[in-house]
Amino acid sequence: MLALRDRPHWHLFVFGGPGALKVKWRNVNWLVRAAGPNDDLDALLTGTIAWPGADQMRPLFSNTGDSANRQFVAVRDDRLVGYAHCIASPTAEGGRAGVHVWVSPASRDLGIGSALWSSALEAARAAGLPGAYAVADSQDQRSLDIATCHGAALGALRRESRLDLAALSLPVIATAVGRATAAGVHLAPFSPGNEPWAQLYEDFLPLHRATPDGVAGREPPSCDWLQVRFSQPWQVVLARKGETTIGMTMAFPRAASAGKVVTFFTGVSAAERGKGVATALKAHHAWLLREAGCEELYTWNMESNVPIIAANAHLGFVKVRGAQALTLDFGAASR
């Protein structure tokens, strides 16, 4: 465990009046403080692992009021060089807090990462949660070392994959969709203006709970959260048999990346798995996204989820990078 007292040039500060941005850690060359509304987080984090964009994240956080969620930034020479957040609710597997930490490569080995980790974990502990969950680039050994110094254990590996929508194979798409259609499955986009969100959410919940993340204890997002972020007709595609929704896929725009979208969720009911429904959903959605002018579709999957990775490869997805899950249980870690 990394002992903060062994860093002689670190000083812990918590100060500032109402509305001020409180400084958590100060060094002669940098400081860590609460994130503010004028901080350009996308300029710092776009393209980094697990960052969906400031517009997606901003509603989750408030450093005042009743919310226990927290965001922190590291500042060096008047520039943002690091970021951390803590979603202080049991949204991650095992009922843990969701934590994210990143430091720009040019500002590493200065103690900034450790200070950001300490700030995020302090927020998770203060919320009374049993632990924290984070992800890091599987090739970023320095970040993994910092996380394990704070007591984190290595969890499941995930992969990010990319599909070039301009290179979609029409025969492959037609075959995947045709197989589902022949089995009585109807694929269609959700119409936010004409269909009730309450029903969509009711259909979404059992699909979410049946995913590997849901089984591991990750809490589903709220209906309000989904309604705000998936309000366009191209974002959600449903698979139905008669009046029953048996599958669903969702995507959102990638931060500061025109034409690029990210799959947020794909789920199929247990009784309908192994019949090509997930592949058909992805294929139909990919075609709709291309028709809407999108250029690339990204998705994240567990490396152990062999069927979905095979389905992605069949559609033309290629691996971009790996993500290492990190879990920390406060009962087993030094404070």
Buried (B, 14 or more C-beta within 10 A) or exposed (E): EBEEEEBEEBEEEEEEEEEEBBBBBBBEEBBBBBBEEEBEBBEBBBEBBBBBBBBBBEEBBEBEEEEBBBBBBBBBEEEBBBBBBBBBBBBBBBBBBBBBBBBBEEBBEBBBBBBBBBBBBBBBBEBEBBBBBBBBBBEBEEBBEBBBBBBBBBBBBBBBBBBEBEEBEEEBBEBBBEBBBEEEBEBEBBEBEEEEBEEBBEBBEBBBBBBBBBEBBBBBBEBEBBBEBBEBBBBBBBBBBEEEBBBBBBBBBBBBBEBBBBBBBBBBBEEBBEBBBBBBBBBBBBBBBBEBEBBBBBBBBBBEBEEBBEBBEBBBBEBEBBBBBBBBBBEEBEE
